């Protein structure tokens, strides 16, 4: 399931959610296995990542910031590839940079066309991910997890 889809088949950045990362293990049950995919005519690559529940919340806040014309850094905690987004003045392009600082140190920047309503589309994608893999664990106290 695609959480993020920017660009087209020839040039784009995607974040695909593959399923639960630690299904059945209380501490990691709500974490999601995912991958960042970068596709261009020049370079292509895929990086594995794990999305914590807080990452989905951060993506929601990032969409709010993008909606008012701000730039964002998502997944910038140093444990996974970071995604930076900023809108362009024309409103029909978004600059996306994927930085793999933790592993390879490589970064790729693309300017990608976006259609009107792309932020609303991404909010719907986020809702779909949350519906497919709802939160089922609560942290009752620091380091103590239990089923909802």
N, C-alpha and C positions, 0 to 999 in steps of 0.2 A: 504494500500500500504506500503510495507516495504522499509524504508529508509536505515536501517542497518540490515544486516543478517550475523552473524558470528557463526560458528559452524554447528551443525546438529540438527536433531529432538530430540536427547537425551540430548545434552549439547549445549546450545547456548545462545546468546544475540541478541535480536531484538529490533528495534525501528520501530513501526508501526505508520504511519500517518493515522488518522481516518477521517479527513475533516477539514473544517474551524472551528476555535474556536468561533469567533464572527462574523459570516456571517452577512453582512448588517450594522454592527456598524463600522463606519469609523475607529476608533482608533484600533479596534481589528480584522478587516476583514481579514487582511493578516496573522494573527496568526493561527497556525494549532494545532488542538487537536491531541495528540499522546499518545503513551504508550511505556514504556520500559518493555520488557518481558525477564526474566531470567529463563531458563529451565535447570535443571540438574537432574540426577537420585537421588540426595540427597535433594536439595531444589529447589523450583520454586516460582516465584513471578511476580507481575505486578504492575507497578507504572504509574499513569497518569502524563502527563506533557503537557505543552503548548510550542510550538516552535514559536519563533518570527522570522521575516525575517532575523535578524542578526544571529540567531542560524544556519540557513541554510548556510549563508556565512561563519560562523565559522567552520562548518562541511567541507565545501569546502577547507578551509585553513588547517584543520586537515588532510584531505586526502593528500594534498600536502606535509605536514611534514612527514606523514607515508610513502609516496612514496620514500623519501630519507633516511628512516631508523630511523626517530625520533619518540619519544613518544609524546602523546598528552593528554590533558585534555579538554573534550568537555562538554559544559553546566555547566561550573564551576563558574557561577555567584551567587550561593547560593539560587536560587529560585526554583530549580528543582533537580532531581537526576543528579549526575555528572557521566560521563563515561570517564574512563582513558584507553588508549590503548598504547601498546608498542609491537614492533616486537621482535622476538627472533633471535638469531644468525643464526639458521638454515634456517630462512626465511619462514618456513612452519607453524609456530605457532604464534599466537598473544595472548598476555596476556590482558585480559579485566577485568577491575574492575568497578563495578557499586556501587556508594556510595549514599545512601539516607540520607545525612546529615540533610536536612531541616525538615524531618518528623520523621523517625524512628531511624536514626543513624546507620542503618545496612549497611554493605558493603559485596559484594560477588566478589571474584576473580576467574576467569576461564582462563585456557590456552586452546585455541581452535585452531584446525587445520584450515588453510586457503589454498585455491587453488591458483595456479599461476593466476595472473590477478585479484585478489580479490579487489584491489584498483580501477582498471578500472570498475569493476562491480559496486562498490559503487558510483563511479562518474555517471554511467548510472542511478542508482537508484535515485540519487539526481536530475539529469535532469528530470526524470519521475515525481518526486514530484513537481518540479517547473512548469512543463508543465500541470500537473493536477490541480494545484492551483496557477496560476500565480499571481504576485503582481498586485493589482488593485487600491491601495491607495498610495498616496504620502503625506509626511509630508511637507507642504508648508513652515511652520515656526514652531518653537518649540511649540508643543501642538496643532497645527492647521493642520487638515487632510482634504484631498479632494480626490475625485475620479480622477483617471488618465484620 
